[in-house]
Amino acid sequence: MSLPLNIIFAGTPDFAAKHLAALIASKHNVVAVYCPPDKPAGRGKKLTACATKVLAQTHELPVEQPINFKELDAQTTLASYKADVMVVVAYGLLLPEVILTTPRLGCINVHGSILPKWRGAAPIQRSLEAGDAQTGVTIMQMDKGLDTGDMILKSTCPIEPTDTSASLYEKLAELGPNALIDTLALMANDEHSAQPQDNHLATYAKKLDKAEAECNWQLSAHELDRKIRAYIPWPVAQFTFNEIKSNKTEQHRIRIWQASVIKEAHNAQPGEILRTTKEGIVVATTTNAIQLEVLQIPGKKALPVADILNARKEWFTVGESINGNISEELQS
């Protein structure tokens, strides 16, 4: 029978909180919880605790919120908890080597990809965008590199054709805690081994940028579909409709919340509207077409296309560009 481990947990968002909940429910002892300082949120910019801190306080666990670990006081405080291992999940702070080596068994991380593929900040989104057949979580022994540590355990799941980053996030939020508990059981019995990553197979998942959300109709329908699904729930794929009123151009940013690939040969220009039905607005791409099914116009909630067409049918004319009429000023 393995002995319970004394664990420091470090994490921030709901994804991390789900892992903390699994640790709290396990036989192990969570001796402290680390998360970033509270941040302003909402219209009132009120200081707000992250999901991990809220859960920790609910269970009356000690909470530490250092700005970083450069100061000796922060390093000494962490060492005072005499943890066997530190578990890090979407923490957001870099750990210096002195912290990585403080717990008896070091620090382990739950990363949302099948390493060495998709190291970095946005592994779920980049895996979906690239058209990977599967994703998963990797539990690794942390080192001073970016997601370069030796791998202890992997757990995988398929990426379905309808998956978005939001749905994959939920899948990994179920996989991760189970993989973490399995890893800790191996560590408690000194039965774990760690496999080095093959750096030649590594890919980097760069952070998402709002500029990426603008639809590029020059892509194939499959490429565009993957991007649309990868950018849900943020930054959400979108296009700009330029409406000309009284010789003035008014721009409307329209978000795409659901779409599907239409396998169809055509001679239209990319971005040209092929047809509009209650099922969706079918738009030409370089290969096949994409059907826009749920849209969000400015100031409104996301709605099925049938409802959008009832209110704004003049914006989506068959044979015209999905981006609408572009003024001479915008063309120059």
Residue, then its C-alpha position, 0 to 999 in steps of 0.5 A: m500500500s502506497l503512502p499518501l503524498n504531501i502535495i503542493f498544487a499550482g494552477t489557475p483556471d477551471f481546468a486546473a481546479k478540476h485537477l485540484a478537486a481530484l487531489i482533494a478527493s484522493k488519499h493524498n494531502v494537499v498542503a498548499v495551493y499556489c495561484p497568481p495574484d487576484k486580477p481585476a475583472g468585469r465592468g467594475k474591475k473588481l479584484t477577482a480570485c481564480a477558480t483554483k483559489v476559490l476551490a482551495q478556500t472552500h476546502e480551507l487550504p493554505v493559499e499562496q499568491p507570489i508574483n514570482f519566485k525570484e525573492l528568497d522569501a517566496q522560495t523559503t515559504l514553499a520549502s517550509y511546506k515540506a512537500d513530496v511533490m509539486v503538481v503544476v496545471a496551467y499555472g502561468l508562472l515560470l518556475p526557477e530551478v530552485i523551485l523545481t528541485t525543492p520538493r522531494l520528488g520534484c515538480i510534475n506538470v499536466h500538459g494538454s497534448i501528446l508530447p513532444k507535439w504541441r509544446g507551448a501555450a495553446p496545445i488544444q487549439r493548435s492540435l485541432e487547427a492542424g487536423d490531428a486525429q487525436t490529442g490527450v494529456t502528458i504528465m511530465q517531470m518538469d525541467k527548466g525548459l518549456d514543456t521539455g521534461d521527461m514524460i511519465l504517463k500519457s492518456t489520449c482521446p480521439i478528436e471528432p469532426t465536430d469537436t471545438s476547443a471548448s469540447l476538447y477542453e472538457k475531454l482533457a479536463e476529464l482525462g487529466p485528473n485521472a492520469l494525474i492520480d495514476t501518476l501519483a500512485l506510481m510515484a508514491n510506490d517509487e514505480h514511475s519511470a520517465q522517458p525523455q522527449d525526442n526533440h526532433l519530433a517537437t512542435y510549438a503551439k504558439k499563443l492565439d492572437k485575435a488577428e488569426a480570427e479573421c476568416n481567410w476564404q482562400l483556404s480550403a473548406h476543411e482548413l477553414d472549418r478546423k480554424i473555426r472550431a479551434y477558435i471556439p470559445w476564443p477568439v471566435a472566427q469572424f469576417t467583416f461585412n462592409e455595408i455602404k449607407s449614404n456613401k459611407t461604409e459601416q463595418h459589421r464584425i460577424r462571428i461564426w459559432q458553427a459551420s460545416v464542410i460542403k463537398e461541392a465543386h464550383n467555379a466561384q471566387p473564394g468568399e462568394i455566396l453560393r446559396t442561402t437556406k434555412e440550414g446555412i449560408v454556403v460560401a465558396t472556398t478554394t476547395n469545396a465550400i463551407q456552410l455557416e450555420v450559427l452567426q453572431i452579429p454585433g450587439k446580438k447573441a449567437l443565432p441560427v442562420a435562419d434567424i439572421l437571414n430574417a433580419r439581415k437577408e440583404w447582407f447575404t446576396v447570392g453571387e456576392s462576396i461574403n465580405g459585402n460591398i467594399s468601398e473605394e477607400l477600403q480597396s486602396 
